[in-house]
Amino acid sequence: MYQSYENVTVFDHPLIQHKISMLRSKETGTNEFRKLVEEIAMLMGYEALRDLPLEDVEIETPLETCLSPMISGKKLAIVPILRAGLGMVSGILALVPTAKVGHIGLYRDHDTHEPHEYYCKLPSPIELRTIVVLDPMLATGGSAVAAVNFIKKHGGRNIKFMSIIAAPEGIERMQKEHPDVEVYCGHVDRCLNENAYICPGLGDAGDRIFGTK
């Protein structure tokens, strides 16, 4: 169902690829774009979360009592990188409604293309949770690396990173600086342009999700 290499999983599911193609189109409006991001996140999350730990719990059915598996431990923390990562949250929550949601706010310097933090709020105890960091675009890798740095600083250990589109440069940076973090993406595009935008990409994901310029 997906292609995997190193610590990076690139999904090749036809539904994901079809929806990504729709995302790319400049004719796709805000409402449809937002729905597609949510749907893709849910499809990716289905596979990315297949290693969540289970424990047998006693359940009473209409016929009898049985032991049946349920997600165990402190479960899941979803941490979108503001603001574009917010568009993926509802897709993951549709799969795991009990997940806690944190937020990391970063903005990118237009000259250096490096991220700067302005907000960080994580569920506690973060060190006991599986943490999924969300950002539709993995471009230079600067924001992704910074977000993981903040989470590790607060004690997070079991971290996954999920993006819809990734550039080779971003993947390489993540693998170099955080080789322990599993990276999941829907498609690896050709390269970054001189403005550090992914090509062919899909434009500015945040602007297209929220209808801003």
N, C-alpha and C positions, 0 to 999 in steps of 0.2 A: 504493500500500500504506500510505501514511501522509500526514498533513497537515503541511505545513511553513510557518512564517512567521517573519520576522526570523531570529534565530539559534536558534530553538526548533523542535523537531520533536515533534509530538503524534501518536502512532501510533493509527490507526483500524482496525487489523487485527481481524477478528471474533474470532480466538482470544484475542488480548490483552484485548479488551473483555469477552469472556465470563469469562475467568479473573479479571479485576479485579472483576467483579460478585460472583463467588464469594468473593473476598477480603473484600469489604465486609460480607458477612453475619455477624452476631454468632453464628450457629450453626456457623460454620466453626471446627473445632478446631485445636489447635496443629500436629499432624502434617500435616493437609491444607493449612493456611495456609503452612507452611514449604515444602511441595512446590510450591504455587502461585507463591510468590515466586520460587523457583528457575526454574520454567518460564517465567514472564513475563520474567525477566531474560534468559534464553536467547533468547527470541523477539525481544526488543528489541535485544539485542546483535547478532543476525544482521544487522539493518539498520544499526545505529549504527557497526558496524565495516566497512562496505562500502568505506571509503576507505583501509584498511590498504595500505601499499605492497607491491608484488610484485616479484620478480626471477626470471628464468629460471634454473633449476637443472638440471644434467644428471642424468637419471634412467635407470636401466637397467630396462626392462620385461622380461617373459619372452620378448619377441620381438625387441626392439631397444633402442638408446639414443636418448633424445630430450631436448629441452629442455622443461621444464614449470614453470609458475609456482608459487612458494612465497612466503610472507610474508618480507619482507626486513628488514634492519637490526636494531636492538635490540628490535624487536617491541613487546610490549604490557606495560603496568603497570596492574594493577587496584588501586584504593585505596578500600576501603570505609570509610565513616565509622562508627566503633563506636557502638553495637553493632549496630543494625538493619541496617546495610549489609552485615554478614557474611552475611545471608540471601541476598544476590544473587550472591555470589562464585562459588558452584559452578555457577550457570547460565552465567556467562561463561567459566569454566574448561572447561566442557564443549565450548565452541566453540574455545577457544585454550588447550590444556593446558599449553603452554610459557610462558604469561604469568607474570610475576613479581607478587607480591602484597605491597603495603604496607598500613599501617594508620594511621588518624588517629583519635585518641580525643578526643571532645568531649562535654561535658555542658551542658545548658541550665539557666540560672538560672530558677527558677520564678517569680521576681518580675519580672525585666527581660526574660526570654525570650531573652537573649543567650547565645551559646556561650562556653565556656571550654575551652581545650586542656589535656589531661592526658597525651597520648601522640602521638608522630609518628615513624614509621619508614617510610622510602621506599626502594624498590630503587635501586641505583646502577649506571650513571649515569642519573639520572632525566631529565636534560635531553635525552637521545637517544631517549626513549621516547614513544609515544602513551599517554596516561594517561587512564584512565576512573575517575572518582570515582563511588562507588555509595552511594545512600541511598534507601530506599523512599519517603520523604516529603520533598518540598520545600515547607516550610510558610512560615515567615517569610523563609527564605533565609539566616538568620544562620549556621547551621552550614555550609551549602554555600559561602558566601562566605569564611568563615574557613578551611575546608579548602583552597580554591583559593589563598587567600593564603599558607598554609604551603607548598604545593607550589611556587608561583612563587618564594617566598623561597629554596627549595632548588634552584632552577634549572629547574623544569618549565615547559614552554612549550606543547606540543601537548596541550591538556586538553579532555576531554569530561565532562559531568555527566549521570548517568542516574538518574531516579527513576520510581517506578511511579505515584504520585499527586502532583500539584503544585497549589498555590494560586496565584492570579494575583499575590498580593503577593510570593511567593517568586520567581516568574519575573521580575517587574519589578525586584526588587532585584538578581538575578543579572545581568540585562541592563544595569543601570545601573553596577554595580561591576566586572563582568567581561564586557564585550561580546564579547570574543574567544573565550569558552568556549561551545562548542556544548552546548545543553541538549536532552536527550531525555526524554520522559515518556509514560506510558501514558494519562493522563487529566488534564485541568485541571478541578478542582472549583470550587465556587461561591465560597468565601471562607474566612477564618479566623474562629473565634469569639473570645470575650473571653479565653480561655485559650491562644490561638494554636494551636489544633488545627484541622486542615483539616475543613471540612464540605461534603458529608456524610462524606467520608473513610472510614476503616476502623478507627479507634481508634488505640491506640499500637502501631505496627508491631513495635517491639522486644519488648514484652510478649507480643504474639501469636505472634511467631516462636519465642521462647524459653520461653513458658509461664509468665511471671512476671507479677506485679501491681505 
